[in-house]
Amino acid sequence: MSTGKKKVSASVVWFEIPVDDTARAKRFYGQLFGWKFNPLPHAADYHHIDTGGADASPDGGMMKRMHPAHTITNYVNVPSVTRFMAKVRKLGGSVCKPKTAVPGMGYFAICQDTENNTFALWEMNPTAK
């Protein structure tokens, strides 16, 4: 029996690791998992994490810690950041950083669930400005 609702594929597509000491963290994760790190040219203090090839996903990013409680953030792919921000609020969560463009890539919003865990919504959109 169909409910008429389209199923959303909500997969983790990116993660970010906040760090206090970039060199130390790169050494740790590089030696632990064999990950490779490359600075992003237009993002100060942000490194792309290559987790190991086409079958190893998702890749991620490493950034300077923004506040003492800043922890790893998983980005979940959704068809509309705007609609899912509303859904987060309706379900008792909160939006910490509203819809924000990553030019040429898409949009994200940082949210908090009902257990005070932080996560991000991600909407692919190459026309994002």
N, C-alpha and C positions, 0 to 999 in steps of 0.2 A: 504494500500500500504506500503510495507516494503522498508526502505532506505538502508537495508543491514548493518547498523551500529548496533553493540551490545550496548544495554542500560547499562549504568554504574550505580550501586547502590551506590550513594555517600552520605552515612549517617554519621552523627556526631557519632563517636565511643568513644571519650575521650575528656576531657577538662582539662585545667590547670589553676589554680588560683594563680597568684603571690601575695605574701604577704610581708609586712614589719615586722609584729609581728605575728609569727606562733601561739602562745598561744591565742592571742586575736582573730585571724581569726578562729581558731578551735572552740572557745567558741561561736562566732557569728553564724557561719554556723551550728554548732551542735545544738544550741538553736533554730535557725530559721527553719531549715529543718529536724533536727534529724539525720544529717549525722554523720558517724563514721569515725575516722581517724586512720591510722596505718602507722608507719614509714616503708619505704622500706629498707631492710637490707643492700643493696649495693649501696644506693644512699643517700649521705649526704644531710640533710635538705630537703628531699622530702617525702611527706606523700601520701599514697593512700587514696582516698575519696570513702567510700562505701555509695552510695546514697540510699540504702534501699532495696536490694533484687533483685531477678531474673527479676521481671517485671519493676524495676526502672533502666533505663539505659539512658545515659551511666554513668559509674563511672568516676572518674577523679583523678587528682593529685593536691597537694598544694606544692608550692616551694617558695624559697626566691626570691623576686623581683630582676631582673638583671639590670634594668635601670629605670629611672623615668617614662618613657612612656610605660613600660611593662604592658600589660593588659591581661585579660582572653583570652586564646587561645583555639579554638575548633579544634579538629583533625577530618578530613574527610577521610573515608576509600576509597581508590582508588586501582585499580588493579596493577598500576605501578607508583611509585613515580617519576621515571625518565621521563616517558611519560607525566605525569601531570605537572612536573616542566616546560617542554618545552611548554606545552599548556598555563600555567600561563604567561610565557614570551610572547608568540604569541598574547595573548589577552591583553597585556599592563601591566600586573602585574610584580612583581619581586620576586626573590628568595633571602631571607635574610640569610638562613642557608641551604646549599645544603644537598642532601641525606646523612643521617646519620643512622648508624646501632644501634639498640637496641638489643644486642646479645640474640639470642634465641626467639625473639619476632617479629621483623620486621624492617622496615625502615621508617624514617620520614624526611620531609623537612619543614622548616618554610617559608611561603610566605607572600606577601603583595598584596592586590588587588588594583584596580585602584582608590579606595577611601581611601587609606592608612590604611586599616584594616588588621590586622595580623591574619593568620590562618595557620593550618598545614595540610599537606598531610600525610596519614598513609597507609602503605602497610604491611599487615600481611605476615610474612615469618619466620617460626620457624628455618630456617637455617641461618638467619642473623648473621654475625660476625663482 
